[in-house]
Amino acid sequence: MYCKHCGKELADEALMCPDCGTPTGVALFFLFIAGCIIASGAL
Ligand SMILES: [Zn+2]
């Protein structure tokens, strides 16, 4: 995949761009899931 911010090519499993630090879709997905878990009171 490519960084949405700077366009650098990243590994598919990369959580963020090493160049500019922008979180990838993978990182945003995990943040979204974590938010849902916390919001549901499961923790
Ligand atoms: Zn970048």
mmCIF file of the protein (N, C-alpha, C, O) and its ligand, coordinates in Angstrom:
data_MODEL
# 
_entry.id   MODEL 
# 
loop_
_entity.id 
_entity.type 
_entity.pdbx_number_of_molecules 
1 polymer     1 
2 non-polymer 1 
# 
_entity_poly.entity_id                      1 
_entity_poly.type                           'polypeptide(L)' 
_entity_poly.nstd_linkage                   no 
_entity_poly.nstd_monomer                   no 
_entity_poly.pdbx_seq_one_letter_code       MYCKHCGKELADEALMCPDCGTPTGVALFFLFIAGCIIASGAL 
_entity_poly.pdbx_seq_one_letter_code_can   MYCKHCGKELADEALMCPDCGTPTGVALFFLFIAGCIIASGAL 
_entity_poly.pdbx_strand_id                 A 
# 
loop_
_entity_poly_seq.entity_id 
_entity_poly_seq.num 
_entity_poly_seq.mon_id 
_entity_poly_seq.hetero 
1 1  MET n 
1 2  TYR n 
1 3  CYS n 
1 4  LYS n 
1 5  HIS n 
1 6  CYS n 
1 7  GLY n 
1 8  LYS n 
1 9  GLU n 
1 10 LEU n 
1 11 ALA n 
1 12 ASP n 
1 13 GLU n 
1 14 ALA n 
1 15 LEU n 
1 16 MET n 
1 17 CYS n 
1 18 PRO n 
1 19 ASP n 
1 20 CYS n 
1 21 GLY n 
1 22 THR n 
1 23 PRO n 
1 24 THR n 
1 25 GLY n 
1 26 VAL n 
1 27 ALA n 
1 28 LEU n 
1 29 PHE n 
1 30 PHE n 
1 31 LEU n 
1 32 PHE n 
1 33 ILE n 
1 34 ALA n 
1 35 GLY n 
1 36 CYS n 
1 37 ILE n 
1 38 ILE n 
1 39 ALA n 
1 40 SER n 
1 41 GLY n 
1 42 ALA n 
1 43 LEU n 
# 
loop_
_struct_asym.id 
_struct_asym.entity_id 
A 1 
B 2 
# 
loop_
_chem_comp.id 
_chem_comp.type 
_chem_comp.mon_nstd_flag 
ALA 'L-peptide linking' y 
ASP 'L-peptide linking' y 
CYS 'L-peptide linking' y 
GLU 'L-peptide linking' y 
GLY 'peptide linking'   y 
HIS 'L-peptide linking' y 
ILE 'L-peptide linking' y 
LEU 'L-peptide linking' y 
LYS 'L-peptide linking' y 
MET 'L-peptide linking' y 
PHE 'L-peptide linking' y 
PRO 'L-peptide linking' y 
SER 'L-peptide linking' y 
THR 'L-peptide linking' y 
TYR 'L-peptide linking' y 
VAL 'L-peptide linking' y 
ZN  non-polymer         . 
# 
_pdbx_entity_nonpoly.entity_id   2 
_pdbx_entity_nonpoly.name        ? 
_pdbx_entity_nonpoly.comp_id     ZN 
# 
_pdbx_nonpoly_scheme.asym_id         B 
_pdbx_nonpoly_scheme.entity_id       2 
_pdbx_nonpoly_scheme.mon_id          ZN 
_pdbx_nonpoly_scheme.ndb_seq_num     1 
_pdbx_nonpoly_scheme.pdb_seq_num     101 
_pdbx_nonpoly_scheme.auth_seq_num    101 
_pdbx_nonpoly_scheme.pdb_mon_id      ZN 
_pdbx_nonpoly_scheme.auth_mon_id     ZN 
_pdbx_nonpoly_scheme.pdb_strand_id   A 
_pdbx_nonpoly_scheme.pdb_ins_code    . 
# 
loop_
_atom_site.group_PDB 
_atom_site.id 
_atom_site.type_symbol 
_atom_site.label_atom_id 
_atom_site.label_alt_id 
_atom_site.label_comp_id 
_atom_site.label_asym_id 
_atom_site.label_entity_id 
_atom_site.label_seq_id 
_atom_site.pdbx_PDB_ins_code 
_atom_site.Cartn_x 
_atom_site.Cartn_y 
_atom_site.Cartn_z 
_atom_site.occupancy 
_atom_site.B_iso_or_equiv 
_atom_site.pdbx_formal_charge 
_atom_site.auth_seq_id 
_atom_site.auth_comp_id 
_atom_site.auth_asym_id 
_atom_site.auth_atom_id 
_atom_site.pdbx_PDB_model_num 
ATOM   1   N  N  . MET A 1 1  ? 0.848   -1.195 0.000  1.00 0.00 ? 1   MET A N  1 
ATOM   2   C  CA . MET A 1 1  ? 0.000   0.000  0.000  1.00 0.00 ? 1   MET A CA 1 
ATOM   3   C  C  . MET A 1 1  ? 0.880   1.241  0.000  1.00 0.00 ? 1   MET A C  1 
ATOM   4   O  O  . MET A 1 1  ? 2.101   1.161  0.136  1.00 0.00 ? 1   MET A O  1 
ATOM   5   N  N  . TYR A 1 2  ? 0.239   2.374  -0.154 1.00 0.00 ? 2   TYR A N  1 
ATOM   6   C  CA . TYR A 1 2  ? 0.992   3.624  -0.194 1.00 0.00 ? 2   TYR A CA 1 
ATOM   7   C  C  . TYR A 1 2  ? 0.470   4.582  0.878  1.00 0.00 ? 2   TYR A C  1 
ATOM   8   O  O  . TYR A 1 2  ? -0.722  4.607  1.186  1.00 0.00 ? 2   TYR A O  1 
ATOM   9   N  N  . CYS A 1 3  ? 1.391   5.368  1.434  1.00 0.00 ? 3   CYS A N  1 
ATOM   10  C  CA . CYS A 1 3  ? 1.007   6.353  2.432  1.00 0.00 ? 3   CYS A CA 1 
ATOM   11  C  C  . CYS A 1 3  ? 0.034   7.361  1.822  1.00 0.00 ? 3   CYS A C  1 
ATOM   12  O  O  . CYS A 1 3  ? 0.273   7.910  0.747  1.00 0.00 ? 3   CYS A O  1 
ATOM   13  N  N  . LYS A 1 4  ? -1.066  7.587  2.538  1.00 0.00 ? 4   LYS A N  1 
ATOM   14  C  CA . LYS A 1 4  ? -2.069  8.526  2.035  1.00 0.00 ? 4   LYS A CA 1 
ATOM   15  C  C  . LYS A 1 4  ? -1.554  9.957  2.107  1.00 0.00 ? 4   LYS A C  1 
ATOM   16  O  O  . LYS A 1 4  ? -2.020  10.837 1.384  1.00 0.00 ? 4   LYS A O  1 
ATOM   17  N  N  . HIS A 1 5  ? -0.579  10.175 2.998  1.00 0.00 ? 5   HIS A N  1 
ATOM   18  C  CA . HIS A 1 5  ? -0.104  11.536 3.224  1.00 0.00 ? 5   HIS A CA 1 
ATOM   19  C  C  . HIS A 1 5  ? 1.024   11.910 2.275  1.00 0.00 ? 5   HIS A C  1 
ATOM   20  O  O  . HIS A 1 5  ? 0.962   12.943 1.609  1.00 0.00 ? 5   HIS A O  1 
ATOM   21  N  N  . CYS A 1 6  ? 2.076   11.054 2.210  1.00 0.00 ? 6   CYS A N  1 
ATOM   22  C  CA . CYS A 1 6  ? 3.260   11.421 1.423  1.00 0.00 ? 6   CYS A CA 1 
ATOM   23  C  C  . CYS A 1 6  ? 3.438   10.534 0.199  1.00 0.00 ? 6   CYS A C  1 
ATOM   24  O  O  . CYS A 1 6  ? 4.275   10.829 -0.654 1.00 0.00 ? 6   CYS A O  1 
ATOM   25  N  N  . GLY A 1 7  ? 2.664   9.448  0.094  1.00 0.00 ? 7   GLY A N  1 
ATOM   26  C  CA . GLY A 1 7  ? 2.735   8.610  -1.095 1.00 0.00 ? 7   GLY A CA 1 
ATOM   27  C  C  . GLY A 1 7  ? 3.830   7.569  -1.081 1.00 0.00 ? 7   GLY A C  1 
ATOM   28  O  O  . GLY A 1 7  ? 4.037   6.876  -2.077 1.00 0.00 ? 7   GLY A O  1 
ATOM   29  N  N  . LYS A 1 8  ? 4.544   7.445  0.042  1.00 0.00 ? 8   LYS A N  1 
ATOM   30  C  CA . LYS A 1 8  ? 5.613   6.449  0.139  1.00 0.00 ? 8   LYS A CA 1 
ATOM   31  C  C  . LYS A 1 8  ? 5.028   5.046  0.123  1.00 0.00 ? 8   LYS A C  1 
ATOM   32  O  O  . LYS A 1 8  ? 3.964   4.801  0.692  1.00 0.00 ? 8   LYS A O  1 
ATOM   33  N  N  . GLU A 1 9  ? 5.741   4.111  -0.544 1.00 0.00 ? 9   GLU A N  1 
ATOM   34  C  CA . GLU A 1 9  ? 5.281   2.727  -0.568 1.00 0.00 ? 9   GLU A CA 1 
ATOM   35  C  C  . GLU A 1 9  ? 5.561   2.086  0.778  1.00 0.00 ? 9   GLU A C  1 
ATOM   36  O  O  . GLU A 1 9  ? 6.675   2.187  1.293  1.00 0.00 ? 9   GLU A O  1 
ATOM   37  N  N  . LEU A 1 10 ? 4.551   1.420  1.361  1.00 0.00 ? 10  LEU A N  1 
ATOM   38  C  CA . LEU A 1 10 ? 4.675   0.809  2.683  1.00 0.00 ? 10  LEU A CA 1 
ATOM   39  C  C  . LEU A 1 10 ? 4.368   -0.670 2.601  1.00 0.00 ? 10  LEU A C  1 
ATOM   40  O  O  . LEU A 1 10 ? 3.704   -1.129 1.672  1.00 0.00 ? 10  LEU A O  1 
ATOM   41  N  N  . ALA A 1 11 ? 4.864   -1.429 3.599  1.00 0.00 ? 11  ALA A N  1 
ATOM   42  C  CA . ALA A 1 11 ? 4.476   -2.829 3.719  1.00 0.00 ? 11  ALA A CA 1 
ATOM   43  C  C  . ALA A 1 11 ? 2.984   -2.894 4.029  1.00 0.00 ? 11  ALA A C  1 
ATOM   44  O  O  . ALA A 1 11 ? 2.442   -2.016 4.701  1.00 0.00 ? 11  ALA A O  1 
ATOM   45  N  N  . ASP A 1 12 ? 2.328   -3.934 3.538  1.00 0.00 ? 12  ASP A N  1 
ATOM   46  C  CA . ASP A 1 12 ? 0.884   -4.054 3.737  1.00 0.00 ? 12  ASP A CA 1 
ATOM   47  C  C  . ASP A 1 12 ? 0.515   -4.097 5.210  1.00 0.00 ? 12  ASP A C  1 
ATOM   48  O  O  . ASP A 1 12 ? -0.560  -3.641 5.600  1.00 0.00 ? 12  ASP A O  1 
ATOM   49  N  N  . GLU A 1 13 ? 1.425   -4.656 6.046  1.00 0.00 ? 13  GLU A N  1 
ATOM   50  C  CA . GLU A 1 13 ? 1.125   -4.774 7.469  1.00 0.00 ? 13  GLU A CA 1 
ATOM   51  C  C  . GLU A 1 13 ? 1.618   -3.579 8.273  1.00 0.00 ? 13  GLU A C  1 
ATOM   52  O  O  . GLU A 1 13 ? 1.484   -3.560 9.496  1.00 0.00 ? 13  GLU A O  1 
ATOM   53  N  N  . ALA A 1 14 ? 2.187   -2.579 7.600  1.00 0.00 ? 14  ALA A N  1 
ATOM   54  C  CA . ALA A 1 14 ? 2.699   -1.409 8.310  1.00 0.00 ? 14  ALA A CA 1 
ATOM   55  C  C  . ALA A 1 14 ? 1.570   -0.679 9.021  1.00 0.00 ? 14  ALA A C  1 
ATOM   56  O  O  . ALA A 1 14 ? 0.493   -0.481 8.459  1.00 0.00 ? 14  ALA A O  1 
ATOM   57  N  N  . LEU A 1 15 ? 1.828   -0.281 10.266 1.00 0.00 ? 15  LEU A N  1 
ATOM   58  C  CA . LEU A 1 15 ? 0.808   0.426  11.040 1.00 0.00 ? 15  LEU A CA 1 
ATOM   59  C  C  . LEU A 1 15 ? 0.877   1.931  10.808 1.00 0.00 ? 15  LEU A C  1 
ATOM   60  O  O  . LEU A 1 15 ? -0.109  2.648  10.981 1.00 0.00 ? 15  LEU A O  1 
ATOM   61  N  N  . MET A 1 16 ? 2.053   2.390  10.416 1.00 0.00 ? 16  MET A N  1 
ATOM   62  C  CA . MET A 1 16 ? 2.195   3.816  10.145 1.00 0.00 ? 16  MET A CA 1 
ATOM   63  C  C  . MET A 1 16 ? 3.322   4.048  9.164  1.00 0.00 ? 16  MET A C  1 
ATOM   64  O  O  . MET A 1 16 ? 4.173   3.180  8.970  1.00 0.00 ? 16  MET A O  1 
ATOM   65  N  N  . CYS A 1 17 ? 3.331   5.206  8.549  1.00 0.00 ? 17  CYS A N  1 
ATOM   66  C  CA . CYS A 1 17 ? 4.376   5.542  7.592  1.00 0.00 ? 17  CYS A CA 1 
ATOM   67  C  C  . CYS A 1 17 ? 5.658   5.898  8.342  1.00 0.00 ? 17  CYS A C  1 
ATOM   68  O  O  . CYS A 1 17 ? 5.635   6.777  9.203  1.00 0.00 ? 17  CYS A O  1 
ATOM   69  N  N  . PRO A 1 18 ? 6.778   5.234  8.036  1.00 0.00 ? 18  PRO A N  1 
ATOM   70  C  CA . PRO A 1 18 ? 8.033   5.562  8.725  1.00 0.00 ? 18  PRO A CA 1 
ATOM   71  C  C  . PRO A 1 18 ? 8.575   6.923  8.317  1.00 0.00 ? 18  PRO A C  1 
ATOM   72  O  O  . PRO A 1 18 ? 9.428   7.484  9.004  1.00 0.00 ? 18  PRO A O  1 
ATOM   73  N  N  . ASP A 1 19 ? 8.097   7.445  7.228  1.00 0.00 ? 19  ASP A N  1 
ATOM   74  C  CA . ASP A 1 19 ? 8.594   8.728  6.740  1.00 0.00 ? 19  ASP A CA 1 
ATOM   75  C  C  . ASP A 1 19 ? 7.909   9.903  7.416  1.00 0.00 ? 19  ASP A C  1 
ATOM   76  O  O  . ASP A 1 19 ? 8.574   10.815 7.907  1.00 0.00 ? 19  ASP A O  1 
ATOM   77  N  N  . CYS A 1 20 ? 6.594   9.885  7.442  1.00 0.00 ? 20  CYS A N  1 
ATOM   78  C  CA . CYS A 1 20 ? 5.854   11.043 7.949  1.00 0.00 ? 20  CYS A CA 1 
ATOM   79  C  C  . CYS A 1 20 ? 5.032   10.713 9.187  1.00 0.00 ? 20  CYS A C  1 
ATOM   80  O  O  . CYS A 1 20 ? 4.484   11.617 9.818  1.00 0.00 ? 20  CYS A O  1 
ATOM   81  N  N  . GLY A 1 21 ? 4.933   9.409  9.555  1.00 0.00 ? 21  GLY A N  1 
ATOM   82  C  CA . GLY A 1 21 ? 4.245   9.037  10.786 1.00 0.00 ? 21  GLY A CA 1 
ATOM   83  C  C  . GLY A 1 21 ? 2.735   8.960  10.671 1.00 0.00 ? 21  GLY A C  1 
ATOM   84  O  O  . GLY A 1 21 ? 2.051   8.772  11.678 1.00 0.00 ? 21  GLY A O  1 
ATOM   85  N  N  . THR A 1 22 ? 2.205   9.098  9.478  1.00 0.00 ? 22  THR A N  1 
ATOM   86  C  CA . THR A 1 22 ? 0.759   9.014  9.303  1.00 0.00 ? 22  THR A CA 1 
ATOM   87  C  C  . THR A 1 22 ? 0.274   7.581  9.527  1.00 0.00 ? 22  THR A C  1 
ATOM   88  O  O  . THR A 1 22 ? 0.812   6.660  8.913  1.00 0.00 ? 22  THR A O  1 
ATOM   89  N  N  . PRO A 1 23 ? -0.724  7.365  10.385 1.00 0.00 ? 23  PRO A N  1 
ATOM   90  C  CA . PRO A 1 23 ? -1.256  6.022  10.580 1.00 0.00 ? 23  PRO A CA 1 
ATOM   91  C  C  . PRO A 1 23 ? -1.875  5.483  9.291  1.00 0.00 ? 23  PRO A C  1 
ATOM   92  O  O  . PRO A 1 23 ? -2.490  6.234  8.534  1.00 0.00 ? 23  PRO A O  1 
ATOM   93  N  N  . THR A 1 24 ? -1.712  4.197  9.045  1.00 0.00 ? 24  THR A N  1 
ATOM   94  C  CA . THR A 1 24 ? -2.297  3.589  7.857  1.00 0.00 ? 24  THR A CA 1 
ATOM   95  C  C  . THR A 1 24 ? -3.722  3.148  8.160  1.00 0.00 ? 24  THR A C  1 
ATOM   96  O  O  . THR A 1 24 ? -4.197  3.267  9.289  1.00 0.00 ? 24  THR A O  1 
ATOM   97  N  N  . GLY A 1 25 ? -4.386  2.645  7.148  1.00 0.00 ? 25  GLY A N  1 
ATOM   98  C  CA . GLY A 1 25 ? -5.735  2.128  7.346  1.00 0.00 ? 25  GLY A CA 1 
ATOM   99  C  C  . GLY A 1 25 ? -5.756  0.994  8.353  1.00 0.00 ? 25  GLY A C  1 
ATOM   100 O  O  . GLY A 1 25 ? -6.735  0.823  9.080  1.00 0.00 ? 25  GLY A O  1 
ATOM   101 N  N  . VAL A 1 26 ? -4.659  0.200  8.402  1.00 0.00 ? 26  VAL A N  1 
ATOM   102 C  CA . VAL A 1 26 ? -4.594  -0.903 9.356  1.00 0.00 ? 26  VAL A CA 1 
ATOM   103 C  C  . VAL A 1 26 ? -4.640  -0.363 10.779 1.00 0.00 ? 26  VAL A C  1 
ATOM   104 O  O  . VAL A 1 26 ? -5.384  -0.875 11.615 1.00 0.00 ? 26  VAL A O  1 
ATOM   105 N  N  . ALA A 1 27 ? -3.849  0.667  11.056 1.00 0.00 ? 27  ALA A N  1 
ATOM   106 C  CA . ALA A 1 27 ? -3.813  1.259  12.389 1.00 0.00 ? 27  ALA A CA 1 
ATOM   107 C  C  . ALA A 1 27 ? -5.169  1.856  12.740 1.00 0.00 ? 27  ALA A C  1 
ATOM   108 O  O  . ALA A 1 27 ? -5.647  1.696  13.863 1.00 0.00 ? 27  ALA A O  1 
ATOM   109 N  N  . LEU A 1 28 ? -5.788  2.540  11.791 1.00 0.00 ? 28  LEU A N  1 
ATOM   110 C  CA . LEU A 1 28 ? -7.092  3.150  12.046 1.00 0.00 ? 28  LEU A CA 1 
ATOM   111 C  C  . LEU A 1 28 ? -8.132  2.081  12.332 1.00 0.00 ? 28  LEU A C  1 
ATOM   112 O  O  . LEU A 1 28 ? -9.027  2.283  13.153 1.00 0.00 ? 28  LEU A O  1 
ATOM   113 N  N  . PHE A 1 29 ? -8.015  0.930  11.648 1.00 0.00 ? 29  PHE A N  1 
ATOM   114 C  CA . PHE A 1 29 ? -8.948  -0.166 11.872 1.00 0.00 ? 29  PHE A CA 1 
ATOM   115 C  C  . PHE A 1 29 ? -8.843  -0.675 13.309 1.00 0.00 ? 29  PHE A C  1 
ATOM   116 O  O  . PHE A 1 29 ? -9.859  -0.887 13.971 1.00 0.00 ? 29  PHE A O  1 
ATOM   117 N  N  . PHE A 1 30 ? -7.614  -0.869 13.790 1.00 0.00 ? 30  PHE A N  1 
ATOM   118 C  CA . PHE A 1 30 ? -7.427  -1.361 15.155 1.00 0.00 ? 30  PHE A CA 1 
ATOM   119 C  C  . PHE A 1 30 ? -7.887  -0.324 16.174 1.00 0.00 ? 30  PHE A C  1 
ATOM   120 O  O  . PHE A 1 30 ? -8.459  -0.679 17.204 1.00 0.00 ? 30  PHE A O  1 
ATOM   121 N  N  . LEU A 1 31 ? -7.642  0.949  15.893 1.00 0.00 ? 31  LEU A N  1 
ATOM   122 C  CA . LEU A 1 31 ? -8.106  1.991  16.801 1.00 0.00 ? 31  LEU A CA 1 
ATOM   123 C  C  . LEU A 1 31 ? -9.625  1.984  16.865 1.00 0.00 ? 31  LEU A C  1 
ATOM   124 O  O  . LEU A 1 31 ? -10.211 2.171  17.931 1.00 0.00 ? 31  LEU A O  1 
ATOM   125 N  N  . PHE A 1 32 ? -10.259 1.768  15.712 1.00 0.00 ? 32  PHE A N  1 
ATOM   126 C  CA . PHE A 1 32 ? -11.718 1.732  15.654 1.00 0.00 ? 32  PHE A CA 1 
ATOM   127 C  C  . PHE A 1 32 ? -12.248 0.562  16.481 1.00 0.00 ? 32  PHE A C  1 
ATOM   128 O  O  . PHE A 1 32 ? -13.191 0.729  17.255 1.00 0.00 ? 32  PHE A O  1 
ATOM   129 N  N  . ILE A 1 33 ? -11.652 -0.616 16.325 1.00 0.00 ? 33  ILE A N  1 
ATOM   130 C  CA . ILE A 1 33 ? -12.076 -1.796 17.076 1.00 0.00 ? 33  ILE A CA 1 
ATOM   131 C  C  . ILE A 1 33 ? -11.873 -1.574 18.573 1.00 0.00 ? 33  ILE A C  1 
ATOM   132 O  O  . ILE A 1 33 ? -12.749 -1.893 19.378 1.00 0.00 ? 33  ILE A O  1 
ATOM   133 N  N  . ALA A 1 34 ? -10.704 -1.020 18.945 1.00 0.00 ? 34  ALA A N  1 
ATOM   134 C  CA . ALA A 1 34 ? -10.418 -0.764 20.361 1.00 0.00 ? 34  ALA A CA 1 
ATOM   135 C  C  . ALA A 1 34 ? -11.450 0.210  20.927 1.00 0.00 ? 34  ALA A C  1 
ATOM   136 O  O  . ALA A 1 34 ? -11.922 0.040  22.051 1.00 0.00 ? 34  ALA A O  1 
ATOM   137 N  N  . GLY A 1 35 ? -11.790 1.216  20.154 1.00 0.00 ? 35  GLY A N  1 
ATOM   138 C  CA . GLY A 1 35 ? -12.788 2.188  20.601 1.00 0.00 ? 35  GLY A CA 1 
ATOM   139 C  C  . GLY A 1 35 ? -14.137 1.542  20.828 1.00 0.00 ? 35  GLY A C  1 
ATOM   140 O  O  . GLY A 1 35 ? -14.828 1.872  21.792 1.00 0.00 ? 35  GLY A O  1 
ATOM   141 N  N  . CYS A 1 36 ? -14.519 0.629  19.957 1.00 0.00 ? 36  CYS A N  1 
ATOM   142 C  CA . CYS A 1 36 ? -15.785 -0.069 20.089 1.00 0.00 ? 36  CYS A CA 1 
ATOM   143 C  C  . CYS A 1 36 ? -15.797 -0.926 21.347 1.00 0.00 ? 36  CYS A C  1 
ATOM   144 O  O  . CYS A 1 36 ? -16.799 -0.973 22.061 1.00 0.00 ? 36  CYS A O  1 
ATOM   145 N  N  . ILE A 1 37 ? -14.676 -1.608 21.621 1.00 0.00 ? 37  ILE A N  1 
ATOM   146 C  CA . ILE A 1 37 ? -14.583 -2.466 22.805 1.00 0.00 ? 37  ILE A CA 1 
ATOM   147 C  C  . ILE A 1 37 ? -14.698 -1.625 24.075 1.00 0.00 ? 37  ILE A C  1 
ATOM   148 O  O  . ILE A 1 37 ? -15.426 -1.978 25.003 1.00 0.00 ? 37  ILE A O  1 
ATOM   149 N  N  . ILE A 1 38 ? -13.976 -0.517 24.103 1.00 0.00 ? 38  ILE A N  1 
ATOM   150 C  CA . ILE A 1 38 ? -14.000 0.356  25.282 1.00 0.00 ? 38  ILE A CA 1 
ATOM   151 C  C  . ILE A 1 38 ? -15.390 0.952  25.458 1.00 0.00 ? 38  ILE A C  1 
ATOM   152 O  O  . ILE A 1 38 ? -15.899 1.016  26.577 1.00 0.00 ? 38  ILE A O  1 
ATOM   153 N  N  . ALA A 1 39 ? -16.004 1.388  24.368 1.00 0.00 ? 39  ALA A N  1 
ATOM   154 C  CA . ALA A 1 39 ? -17.317 2.025  24.420 1.00 0.00 ? 39  ALA A CA 1 
ATOM   155 C  C  . ALA A 1 39 ? -18.376 1.041  24.888 1.00 0.00 ? 39  ALA A C  1 
ATOM   156 O  O  . ALA A 1 39 ? -19.355 1.432  25.524 1.00 0.00 ? 39  ALA A O  1 
ATOM   157 N  N  . SER A 1 40 ? -18.181 -0.245 24.574 1.00 0.00 ? 40  SER A N  1 
ATOM   158 C  CA . SER A 1 40 ? -19.177 -1.234 24.968 1.00 0.00 ? 40  SER A CA 1 
ATOM   159 C  C  . SER A 1 40 ? -19.042 -1.631 26.428 1.00 0.00 ? 40  SER A C  1 
ATOM   160 O  O  . SER A 1 40 ? -19.898 -2.342 26.955 1.00 0.00 ? 40  SER A O  1 
ATOM   161 N  N  . GLY A 1 41 ? -17.971 -1.180 27.097 1.00 0.00 ? 41  GLY A N  1 
ATOM   162 C  CA . GLY A 1 41 ? -17.772 -1.491 28.505 1.00 0.00 ? 41  GLY A CA 1 
ATOM   163 C  C  . GLY A 1 41 ? -17.238 -2.882 28.736 1.00 0.00 ? 41  GLY A C  1 
ATOM   164 O  O  . GLY A 1 41 ? -17.347 -3.405 29.845 1.00 0.00 ? 41  GLY A O  1 
ATOM   165 N  N  . ALA A 1 42 ? -16.660 -3.498 27.716 1.00 0.00 ? 42  ALA A N  1 
ATOM   166 C  CA . ALA A 1 42 ? -16.160 -4.864 27.850 1.00 0.00 ? 42  ALA A CA 1 
ATOM   167 C  C  . ALA A 1 42 ? -14.899 -4.930 28.691 1.00 0.00 ? 42  ALA A C  1 
ATOM   168 O  O  . ALA A 1 42 ? -14.552 -5.995 29.201 1.00 0.00 ? 42  ALA A O  1 
ATOM   169 N  N  . LEU A 1 43 ? -14.212 -3.815 28.842 1.00 0.00 ? 43  LEU A N  1 
ATOM   170 C  CA . LEU A 1 43 ? -12.965 -3.836 29.610 1.00 0.00 ? 43  LEU A CA 1 
ATOM   171 C  C  . LEU A 1 43 ? -13.200 -3.327 31.036 1.00 0.00 ? 43  LEU A C  1 
ATOM   172 O  O  . LEU A 1 43 ? -12.265 -3.271 31.834 1.00 0.00 ? 43  LEU A O  1 
HETATM 173 ZN ZN . ZN  B 2 .  ? 3.976   9.075  4.719  1.00 0.00 2 101 ZN  A ZN 1 
# 
